[in-house]
Amino acid sequence: MTAEILLSPPDIGALEESYVLRAIRSGWVAPAGPELAAFEREVADRAGTRHAVAVSSGTAALHLALLTLGAGPGTVVLVPTLTFVATANAVAYTGAEPVFVDCDPTTGNIDIGLLAELLNRLPAAGERIAAVIPVDMFGACADYTALLPICAAVGVPVIEDAAEALGATYRGRPAGSFGRVAALSFNGNKIITTSGGGMLVSDDGPLLDRCRYLATQARQPVPHYEHTEIGYNYRLSNVLAALGRAQLARLDEMMARRRDLRERYAKLFAAVPGVRLLGDHDPGANCWLSVVVVDPDRAGWHAAELAAHLADRQIETRPVWKPMHLQPVFASARSALTGAAARLFEQGLTLPSGSALTEPQIGRVLDAVSAFLEARR
Ligand SMILES: *Cc1c(COP(=O)(O)O)cnc(C)c1O
């Protein structure tokens, strides 16, 4: 019986152990503490922003960003349809209406032409757009050169969903530094993990102060417990921040391993007609997950067949995110579509990409893919 090879398992070792132990032994187990402040400082540096607030998840970060930018009942928020559900859920928590935007077929990131059209059409019809949330899909940044000016022109703030993109760059600038505020995730499958956690990063100090306040039950700065509005219990713990600091210290090494694996996939697929890797246009991608896109008409086989072949060999794969406009929970939502996201959902397959994969495991995956391709030539 061969062990199952997972898509992106946590990559945790001796450094993480020593940092967490140090945090516990320091006595700072309860919510805040020095590790938390240091983790915020270090992530802000990495994301190229002046400020950061650590929270319990990427979803919480998005929720707070939306609240502080005025998303709520009677407003709409433009969200890519190709994303993890958290992006859209955070909008729903505020009472705002998510409007889904299709993606660029090449990159999987938000379609700039459709976005521009909505940014003009919706306000002309009397609607208020509270924010746009571009997602840096699978660790490759959205096209900010095109996106930021069209949002600025109509005065709509941008929340960068960089949950998948820590360590990535776009034209030399780090993921997390685009828009008014960005959300990062340290969930168990992300490029670095605190087992569960997230962060808000921004140059806007007052905005992040308000996020920090809302994340701590909206407690007023007086000795007794005084509250004038509804808050949330969204802060990250000091112990988990210590875990995050160890992971962050290893980010470059872990990214290099993921990039190396992606390059090996790229070599395998290079000569296969109708097959490409999503995001291979982007040298700044952090290579969080490698996604192969298969055009069955040209390749002569479907992505699902490769998935079945790998599953038989205990190798985990996953389809690309099922678009939000196809999700039952958002069936009544409005969307602007070209069909690109639906096609990527049909044709895309996420391959094992984790930095914790051992060389024998990687060998098993590459051999299994080669055998599949060989049989279909
Ligand atoms: C993981 C993820 C989130 C949510 O992060 P959590 O920490 O799991 O709450 C949000 N958006 C995207 C695009 C993600 O991949």
The ligand as an ORCA input file, in Angstrom:
! r2SCAN-3c Opt
* xyz 0 1
  C      -7.847     30.370      0.993
  C      -8.536     31.506      0.335
  C      -9.306     32.424      1.063
  C      -9.689     32.236      2.489
  O      -8.690     32.030      3.394
  P      -8.987     31.236      4.761
  O      -7.768     31.549      5.560
  O      -9.115     29.803      4.418
  O     -10.230     31.807      5.359
  C      -9.817     33.524      0.402
  N      -9.624     33.701     -0.904
  C      -8.921     32.840     -1.648
  C      -8.733     33.115     -3.094
  C      -8.367     31.695     -1.065
  O      -7.697     30.819     -1.814
*
